[in-house]
Amino acid sequence: MSRLMEAKQKTRNGNHAIVIGSGMAGLLSARILTEHFERITVVERDRLPQQPEIR
């Protein structure tokens, strides 16, 4: 096992993280959490549009 993989395994805090909100901050947080958790769930109260649009 490489040292990088060993270092990543040591920084794991748990199996699952939940992020509330899928705005820019929520999505960025979810991305960062992928380095520390095996599974990420993003919860959004609004329906997301099929095409990109201003919300």
mmCIF file of the N, C-alpha and C atoms, coordinates in Angstrom:
data_MODEL
# 
_entry.id   MODEL 
# 
loop_
_atom_site.group_PDB 
_atom_site.id 
_atom_site.type_symbol 
_atom_site.label_atom_id 
_atom_site.label_alt_id 
_atom_site.label_comp_id 
_atom_site.label_asym_id 
_atom_site.label_entity_id 
_atom_site.label_seq_id 
_atom_site.pdbx_PDB_ins_code 
_atom_site.Cartn_x 
_atom_site.Cartn_y 
_atom_site.Cartn_z 
_atom_site.occupancy 
_atom_site.B_iso_or_equiv 
_atom_site.pdbx_formal_charge 
_atom_site.auth_seq_id 
_atom_site.auth_comp_id 
_atom_site.auth_asym_id 
_atom_site.auth_atom_id 
_atom_site.pdbx_PDB_model_num 
ATOM 1   N N  . MET A 1 1  ? 0.849   -1.174 0.000   1.00 0.00 ? 1  MET A N  1 
ATOM 2   C CA . MET A 1 1  ? 0.000   0.000  0.000   1.00 0.00 ? 1  MET A CA 1 
ATOM 3   C C  . MET A 1 1  ? 0.896   1.240  0.000   1.00 0.00 ? 1  MET A C  1 
ATOM 4   N N  . SER A 1 2  ? 0.548   2.221  -0.803  1.00 0.00 ? 2  SER A N  1 
ATOM 5   C CA . SER A 1 2  ? 1.383   3.413  -0.889  1.00 0.00 ? 2  SER A CA 1 
ATOM 6   C C  . SER A 1 2  ? 1.228   4.272  0.360   1.00 0.00 ? 2  SER A C  1 
ATOM 7   N N  . ARG A 1 3  ? 2.192   5.123  0.580   1.00 0.00 ? 3  ARG A N  1 
ATOM 8   C CA . ARG A 1 3  ? 2.137   6.009  1.748   1.00 0.00 ? 3  ARG A CA 1 
ATOM 9   C C  . ARG A 1 3  ? 0.977   6.986  1.648   1.00 0.00 ? 3  ARG A C  1 
ATOM 10  N N  . LEU A 1 4  ? 0.659   7.428  0.428   1.00 0.00 ? 4  LEU A N  1 
ATOM 11  C CA . LEU A 1 4  ? -0.467  8.341  0.241   1.00 0.00 ? 4  LEU A CA 1 
ATOM 12  C C  . LEU A 1 4  ? -1.768  7.674  0.666   1.00 0.00 ? 4  LEU A C  1 
ATOM 13  N N  . MET A 1 5  ? -1.964  6.412  0.277   1.00 0.00 ? 5  MET A N  1 
ATOM 14  C CA . MET A 1 5  ? -3.181  5.697  0.667   1.00 0.00 ? 5  MET A CA 1 
ATOM 15  C C  . MET A 1 5  ? -3.220  5.489  2.173   1.00 0.00 ? 5  MET A C  1 
ATOM 16  N N  . GLU A 1 6  ? -2.076  5.202  2.775   1.00 0.00 ? 6  GLU A N  1 
ATOM 17  C CA . GLU A 1 6  ? -2.028  5.027  4.221   1.00 0.00 ? 6  GLU A CA 1 
ATOM 18  C C  . GLU A 1 6  ? -2.383  6.327  4.923   1.00 0.00 ? 6  GLU A C  1 
ATOM 19  N N  . ALA A 1 7  ? -1.880  7.444  4.422   1.00 0.00 ? 7  ALA A N  1 
ATOM 20  C CA . ALA A 1 7  ? -2.177  8.744  5.024   1.00 0.00 ? 7  ALA A CA 1 
ATOM 21  C C  . ALA A 1 7  ? -3.656  9.062  4.894   1.00 0.00 ? 7  ALA A C  1 
ATOM 22  N N  . LYS A 1 8  ? -4.252  8.762  3.747   1.00 0.00 ? 8  LYS A N  1 
ATOM 23  C CA . LYS A 1 8  ? -5.678  9.014  3.562   1.00 0.00 ? 8  LYS A CA 1 
ATOM 24  C C  . LYS A 1 8  ? -6.511  8.160  4.506   1.00 0.00 ? 8  LYS A C  1 
ATOM 25  N N  . GLN A 1 9  ? -6.131  6.915  4.708   1.00 0.00 ? 9  GLN A N  1 
ATOM 26  C CA . GLN A 1 9  ? -6.885  6.048  5.602   1.00 0.00 ? 9  GLN A CA 1 
ATOM 27  C C  . GLN A 1 9  ? -6.807  6.551  7.040   1.00 0.00 ? 9  GLN A C  1 
ATOM 28  N N  . LYS A 1 10 ? -5.697  7.110  7.427   1.00 0.00 ? 10 LYS A N  1 
ATOM 29  C CA . LYS A 1 10 ? -5.546  7.612  8.784   1.00 0.00 ? 10 LYS A CA 1 
ATOM 30  C C  . LYS A 1 10 ? -6.412  8.844  9.030   1.00 0.00 ? 10 LYS A C  1 
ATOM 31  N N  . THR A 1 11 ? -6.759  9.601  7.978   1.00 0.00 ? 11 THR A N  1 
ATOM 32  C CA . THR A 1 11 ? -7.542  10.808 8.167   1.00 0.00 ? 11 THR A CA 1 
ATOM 33  C C  . THR A 1 11 ? -9.041  10.553 8.080   1.00 0.00 ? 11 THR A C  1 
ATOM 34  N N  . ARG A 1 12 ? -9.463  9.325  7.853   1.00 0.00 ? 12 ARG A N  1 
ATOM 35  C CA . ARG A 1 12 ? -10.892 9.011  7.796   1.00 0.00 ? 12 ARG A CA 1 
ATOM 36  C C  . ARG A 1 12 ? -11.513 9.178  9.177   1.00 0.00 ? 12 ARG A C  1 
ATOM 37  N N  . ASN A 1 13 ? -12.619 9.929  9.248   1.00 0.00 ? 13 ASN A N  1 
ATOM 38  C CA . ASN A 1 13 ? -13.289 10.167 10.517  1.00 0.00 ? 13 ASN A CA 1 
ATOM 39  C C  . ASN A 1 13 ? -14.487 9.262  10.726  1.00 0.00 ? 13 ASN A C  1 
ATOM 40  N N  . GLY A 1 14 ? -15.014 8.735  9.672   1.00 0.00 ? 14 GLY A N  1 
ATOM 41  C CA . GLY A 1 14 ? -16.200 7.908  9.778   1.00 0.00 ? 14 GLY A CA 1 
ATOM 42  C C  . GLY A 1 14 ? -16.633 7.447  8.407   1.00 0.00 ? 14 GLY A C  1 
ATOM 43  N N  . ASN A 1 15 ? -17.828 6.886  8.339   1.00 0.00 ? 15 ASN A N  1 
ATOM 44  C CA . ASN A 1 15 ? -18.310 6.334  7.092   1.00 0.00 ? 15 ASN A CA 1 
ATOM 45  C C  . ASN A 1 15 ? -19.158 7.299  6.282   1.00 0.00 ? 15 ASN A C  1 
ATOM 46  N N  . HIS A 1 16 ? -19.894 8.189  6.958   1.00 0.00 ? 16 HIS A N  1 
ATOM 47  C CA . HIS A 1 16 ? -20.917 8.956  6.265   1.00 0.00 ? 16 HIS A CA 1 
ATOM 48  C C  . HIS A 1 16 ? -20.987 10.389 6.797   1.00 0.00 ? 16 HIS A C  1 
ATOM 49  N N  . ALA A 1 17 ? -21.002 11.342 5.868   1.00 0.00 ? 17 ALA A N  1 
ATOM 50  C CA . ALA A 1 17 ? -21.188 12.753 6.230   1.00 0.00 ? 17 ALA A CA 1 
ATOM 51  C C  . ALA A 1 17 ? -22.415 13.266 5.492   1.00 0.00 ? 17 ALA A C  1 
ATOM 52  N N  . ILE A 1 18 ? -23.121 14.205 6.117   1.00 0.00 ? 18 ILE A N  1 
ATOM 53  C CA . ILE A 1 18 ? -24.296 14.817 5.506   1.00 0.00 ? 18 ILE A CA 1 
ATOM 54  C C  . ILE A 1 18 ? -24.043 16.310 5.386   1.00 0.00 ? 18 ILE A C  1 
ATOM 55  N N  . VAL A 1 19 ? -24.271 16.845 4.188   1.00 0.00 ? 19 VAL A N  1 
ATOM 56  C CA . VAL A 1 19 ? -24.135 18.276 3.922   1.00 0.00 ? 19 VAL A CA 1 
ATOM 57  C C  . VAL A 1 19 ? -25.527 18.810 3.643   1.00 0.00 ? 19 VAL A C  1 
ATOM 58  N N  . ILE A 1 20 ? -25.913 19.884 4.325   1.00 0.00 ? 20 ILE A N  1 
ATOM 59  C CA . ILE A 1 20 ? -27.228 20.480 4.117   1.00 0.00 ? 20 ILE A CA 1 
ATOM 60  C C  . ILE A 1 20 ? -27.066 21.679 3.194   1.00 0.00 ? 20 ILE A C  1 
ATOM 61  N N  . GLY A 1 21 ? -27.691 21.597 2.020   1.00 0.00 ? 21 GLY A N  1 
ATOM 62  C CA . GLY A 1 21 ? -27.634 22.670 1.028   1.00 0.00 ? 21 GLY A CA 1 
ATOM 63  C C  . GLY A 1 21 ? -26.699 22.331 -0.112  1.00 0.00 ? 21 GLY A C  1 
ATOM 64  N N  . SER A 1 22 ? -27.179 22.548 -1.335  1.00 0.00 ? 22 SER A N  1 
ATOM 65  C CA . SER A 1 22 ? -26.352 22.223 -2.499  1.00 0.00 ? 22 SER A CA 1 
ATOM 66  C C  . SER A 1 22 ? -25.909 23.474 -3.250  1.00 0.00 ? 22 SER A C  1 
ATOM 67  N N  . GLY A 1 23 ? -25.789 24.587 -2.510  1.00 0.00 ? 23 GLY A N  1 
ATOM 68  C CA . GLY A 1 23 ? -25.224 25.798 -3.099  1.00 0.00 ? 23 GLY A CA 1 
ATOM 69  C C  . GLY A 1 23 ? -23.720 25.622 -3.271  1.00 0.00 ? 23 GLY A C  1 
ATOM 70  N N  . MET A 1 24 ? -23.074 26.693 -3.648  1.00 0.00 ? 24 MET A N  1 
ATOM 71  C CA . MET A 1 24 ? -21.622 26.618 -3.865  1.00 0.00 ? 24 MET A CA 1 
ATOM 72  C C  . MET A 1 24 ? -20.886 26.159 -2.615  1.00 0.00 ? 24 MET A C  1 
ATOM 73  N N  . ALA A 1 25 ? -21.272 26.685 -1.467  1.00 0.00 ? 25 ALA A N  1 
ATOM 74  C CA . ALA A 1 25 ? -20.593 26.300 -0.220  1.00 0.00 ? 25 ALA A CA 1 
ATOM 75  C C  . ALA A 1 25 ? -20.845 24.835 0.120   1.00 0.00 ? 25 ALA A C  1 
ATOM 76  N N  . GLY A 1 26 ? -22.068 24.375 -0.077  1.00 0.00 ? 26 GLY A N  1 
ATOM 77  C CA . GLY A 1 26 ? -22.390 22.979 0.207   1.00 0.00 ? 26 GLY A CA 1 
ATOM 78  C C  . GLY A 1 26 ? -21.652 22.016 -0.694  1.00 0.00 ? 26 GLY A C  1 
ATOM 79  N N  . LEU A 1 27 ? -21.605 22.335 -1.985  1.00 0.00 ? 27 LEU A N  1 
ATOM 80  C CA . LEU A 1 27 ? -20.908 21.456 -2.923  1.00 0.00 ? 27 LEU A CA 1 
ATOM 81  C C  . LEU A 1 27 ? -19.404 21.446 -2.668  1.00 0.00 ? 27 LEU A C  1 
ATOM 82  N N  . LEU A 1 28 ? -18.845 22.607 -2.336  1.00 0.00 ? 28 LEU A N  1 
ATOM 83  C CA . LEU A 1 28 ? -17.419 22.660 -2.013  1.00 0.00 ? 28 LEU A CA 1 
ATOM 84  C C  . LEU A 1 28 ? -17.142 21.866 -0.732  1.00 0.00 ? 28 LEU A C  1 
ATOM 85  N N  . SER A 1 29 ? -18.003 22.022 0.249   1.00 0.00 ? 29 SER A N  1 
ATOM 86  C CA . SER A 1 29 ? -17.835 21.254 1.489   1.00 0.00 ? 29 SER A CA 1 
ATOM 87  C C  . SER A 1 29 ? -17.902 19.757 1.230   1.00 0.00 ? 29 SER A C  1 
ATOM 88  N N  . ALA A 1 30 ? -18.857 19.348 0.392   1.00 0.00 ? 30 ALA A N  1 
ATOM 89  C CA . ALA A 1 30 ? -18.984 17.925 0.060   1.00 0.00 ? 30 ALA A CA 1 
ATOM 90  C C  . ALA A 1 30 ? -17.717 17.409 -0.601  1.00 0.00 ? 30 ALA A C  1 
ATOM 91  N N  . ARG A 1 31 ? -17.157 18.209 -1.485  1.00 0.00 ? 31 ARG A N  1 
ATOM 92  C CA . ARG A 1 31 ? -15.920 17.793 -2.165  1.00 0.00 ? 31 ARG A CA 1 
ATOM 93  C C  . ARG A 1 31 ? -14.779 17.600 -1.162  1.00 0.00 ? 31 ARG A C  1 
ATOM 94  N N  . ILE A 1 32 ? -14.622 18.526 -0.252  1.00 0.00 ? 32 ILE A N  1 
ATOM 95  C CA . ILE A 1 32 ? -13.558 18.429 0.750   1.00 0.00 ? 32 ILE A CA 1 
ATOM 96  C C  . ILE A 1 32 ? -13.790 17.231 1.667   1.00 0.00 ? 32 ILE A C  1 
ATOM 97  N N  . LEU A 1 33 ? -15.038 16.979 2.019   1.00 0.00 ? 33 LEU A N  1 
ATOM 98  C CA . LEU A 1 33 ? -15.358 15.859 2.906   1.00 0.00 ? 33 LEU A CA 1 
ATOM 99  C C  . LEU A 1 33 ? -15.054 14.502 2.277   1.00 0.00 ? 33 LEU A C  1 
ATOM 100 N N  . THR A 1 34 ? -14.976 14.429 0.938   1.00 0.00 ? 34 THR A N  1 
ATOM 101 C CA . THR A 1 34 ? -14.651 13.154 0.298   1.00 0.00 ? 34 THR A CA 1 
ATOM 102 C C  . THR A 1 34 ? -13.274 12.641 0.717   1.00 0.00 ? 34 THR A C  1 
ATOM 103 N N  . GLU A 1 35 ? -12.439 13.535 1.201   1.00 0.00 ? 35 GLU A N  1 
ATOM 104 C CA . GLU A 1 35 ? -11.106 13.127 1.657   1.00 0.00 ? 35 GLU A CA 1 
ATOM 105 C C  . GLU A 1 35 ? -11.134 12.528 3.062   1.00 0.00 ? 35 GLU A C  1 
ATOM 106 N N  . HIS A 1 36 ? -12.275 12.665 3.756   1.00 0.00 ? 36 HIS A N  1 
ATOM 107 C CA . HIS A 1 36 ? -12.353 12.222 5.142   1.00 0.00 ? 36 HIS A CA 1 
ATOM 108 C C  . HIS A 1 36 ? -13.460 11.214 5.423   1.00 0.00 ? 36 HIS A C  1 
ATOM 109 N N  . PHE A 1 37 ? -14.396 11.052 4.497   1.00 0.00 ? 37 PHE A N  1 
ATOM 110 C CA . PHE A 1 37 ? -15.520 10.139 4.688   1.00 0.00 ? 37 PHE A CA 1 
ATOM 111 C C  . PHE A 1 37 ? -15.695 9.258  3.467   1.00 0.00 ? 37 PHE A C  1 
ATOM 112 N N  . GLU A 1 38 ? -16.223 8.070  3.673   1.00 0.00 ? 38 GLU A N  1 
ATOM 113 C CA . GLU A 1 38 ? -16.449 7.132  2.579   1.00 0.00 ? 38 GLU A CA 1 
ATOM 114 C C  . GLU A 1 38 ? -17.666 7.517  1.749   1.00 0.00 ? 38 GLU A C  1 
ATOM 115 N N  . ARG A 1 39 ? -18.686 8.086  2.391   1.00 0.00 ? 39 ARG A N  1 
ATOM 116 C CA . ARG A 1 39 ? -19.938 8.412  1.702   1.00 0.00 ? 39 ARG A CA 1 
ATOM 117 C C  . ARG A 1 39 ? -20.408 9.808  2.109   1.00 0.00 ? 39 ARG A C  1 
ATOM 118 N N  . ILE A 1 40 ? -20.870 10.587 1.136   1.00 0.00 ? 40 ILE A N  1 
ATOM 119 C CA . ILE A 1 40 ? -21.372 11.937 1.371   1.00 0.00 ? 40 ILE A CA 1 
ATOM 120 C C  . ILE A 1 40 ? -22.798 12.013 0.836   1.00 0.00 ? 40 ILE A C  1 
ATOM 121 N N  . THR A 1 41 ? -23.710 12.582 1.628   1.00 0.00 ? 41 THR A N  1 
ATOM 122 C CA . THR A 1 41 ? -25.069 12.831 1.177   1.00 0.00 ? 41 THR A CA 1 
ATOM 123 C C  . THR A 1 41 ? -25.309 14.332 1.234   1.00 0.00 ? 41 THR A C  1 
ATOM 124 N N  . VAL A 1 42 ? -25.764 14.900 0.116   1.00 0.00 ? 42 VAL A N  1 
ATOM 125 C CA . VAL A 1 42 ? -26.103 16.322 0.059   1.00 0.00 ? 42 VAL A CA 1 
ATOM 126 C C  . VAL A 1 42 ? -27.629 16.425 0.073   1.00 0.00 ? 42 VAL A C  1 
ATOM 127 N N  . VAL A 1 43 ? -28.163 17.163 1.043   1.00 0.00 ? 43 VAL A N  1 
ATOM 128 C CA . VAL A 1 43 ? -29.608 17.332 1.199   1.00 0.00 ? 43 VAL A CA 1 
ATOM 129 C C  . VAL A 1 43 ? -29.971 18.746 0.761   1.00 0.00 ? 43 VAL A C  1 
ATOM 130 N N  . GLU A 1 44 ? -30.946 18.849 -0.141  1.00 0.00 ? 44 GLU A N  1 
ATOM 131 C CA . GLU A 1 44 ? -31.404 20.147 -0.639  1.00 0.00 ? 44 GLU A CA 1 
ATOM 132 C C  . GLU A 1 44 ? -32.915 20.198 -0.531  1.00 0.00 ? 44 GLU A C  1 
ATOM 133 N N  . ARG A 1 45 ? -33.460 21.266 0.021   1.00 0.00 ? 45 ARG A N  1 
ATOM 134 C CA . ARG A 1 45 ? -34.918 21.356 0.193   1.00 0.00 ? 45 ARG A CA 1 
ATOM 135 C C  . ARG A 1 45 ? -35.639 21.685 -1.102  1.00 0.00 ? 45 ARG A C  1 
ATOM 136 N N  . ASP A 1 46 ? -34.980 22.417 -2.002  1.00 0.00 ? 46 ASP A N  1 
ATOM 137 C CA . ASP A 1 46 ? -35.608 22.807 -3.264  1.00 0.00 ? 46 ASP A CA 1 
ATOM 138 C C  . ASP A 1 46 ? -35.363 21.748 -4.331  1.00 0.00 ? 46 ASP A C  1 
ATOM 139 N N  . ARG A 1 47 ? -36.291 21.662 -5.268  1.00 0.00 ? 47 ARG A N  1 
ATOM 140 C CA . ARG A 1 47 ? -36.063 20.789 -6.421  1.00 0.00 ? 47 ARG A CA 1 
ATOM 141 C C  . ARG A 1 47 ? -35.007 21.433 -7.311  1.00 0.00 ? 47 ARG A C  1 
ATOM 142 N N  . LEU A 1 48 ? -34.074 20.638 -7.745  1.00 0.00 ? 48 LEU A N  1 
ATOM 143 C CA . LEU A 1 48 ? -33.039 21.168 -8.629  1.00 0.00 ? 48 LEU A CA 1 
ATOM 144 C C  . LEU A 1 48 ? -33.539 21.163 -10.066 1.00 0.00 ? 48 LEU A C  1 
ATOM 145 N N  . PRO A 1 49 ? -33.279 22.225 -10.818 1.00 0.00 ? 49 PRO A N  1 
ATOM 146 C CA . PRO A 1 49 ? -33.746 22.293 -12.205 1.00 0.00 ? 49 PRO A CA 1 
ATOM 147 C C  . PRO A 1 49 ? -33.007 21.287 -13.086 1.00 0.00 ? 49 PRO A C  1 
ATOM 148 N N  . GLN A 1 50 ? -33.651 20.895 -14.177 1.00 0.00 ? 50 GLN A N  1 
ATOM 149 C CA . GLN A 1 50 ? -33.030 19.963 -15.122 1.00 0.00 ? 50 GLN A CA 1 
ATOM 150 C C  . GLN A 1 50 ? -31.870 20.612 -15.866 1.00 0.00 ? 50 GLN A C  1 
ATOM 151 N N  . GLN A 1 51 ? -31.995 21.901 -16.147 1.00 0.00 ? 51 GLN A N  1 
ATOM 152 C CA . GLN A 1 51 ? -30.960 22.670 -16.842 1.00 0.00 ? 51 GLN A CA 1 
ATOM 153 C C  . GLN A 1 51 ? -30.398 23.730 -15.876 1.00 0.00 ? 51 GLN A C  1 
ATOM 154 N N  . PRO A 1 52 ? -29.176 24.155 -16.100 1.00 0.00 ? 52 PRO A N  1 
ATOM 155 C CA . PRO A 1 52 ? -28.610 25.210 -15.243 1.00 0.00 ? 52 PRO A CA 1 
ATOM 156 C C  . PRO A 1 52 ? -29.448 26.479 -15.319 1.00 0.00 ? 52 PRO A C  1 
ATOM 157 N N  . GLU A 1 53 ? -29.718 27.082 -14.175 1.00 0.00 ? 53 GLU A N  1 
ATOM 158 C CA . GLU A 1 53 ? -30.433 28.355 -14.136 1.00 0.00 ? 53 GLU A CA 1 
ATOM 159 C C  . GLU A 1 53 ? -30.128 29.049 -12.807 1.00 0.00 ? 53 GLU A C  1 
ATOM 160 N N  . ILE A 1 54 ? -30.400 30.334 -12.746 1.00 0.00 ? 54 ILE A N  1 
ATOM 161 C CA . ILE A 1 54 ? -30.174 31.105 -11.532 1.00 0.00 ? 54 ILE A CA 1 
ATOM 162 C C  . ILE A 1 54 ? -31.269 30.750 -10.528 1.00 0.00 ? 54 ILE A C  1 
ATOM 163 N N  . ARG A 1 55 ? -30.851 30.495 -9.281  1.00 0.00 ? 55 ARG A N  1 
ATOM 164 C CA . ARG A 1 55 ? -31.836 30.181 -8.245  1.00 0.00 ? 55 ARG A CA 1 
ATOM 165 C C  . ARG A 1 55 ? -31.840 31.270 -7.217  1.00 0.00 ? 55 ARG A C  1 
# 
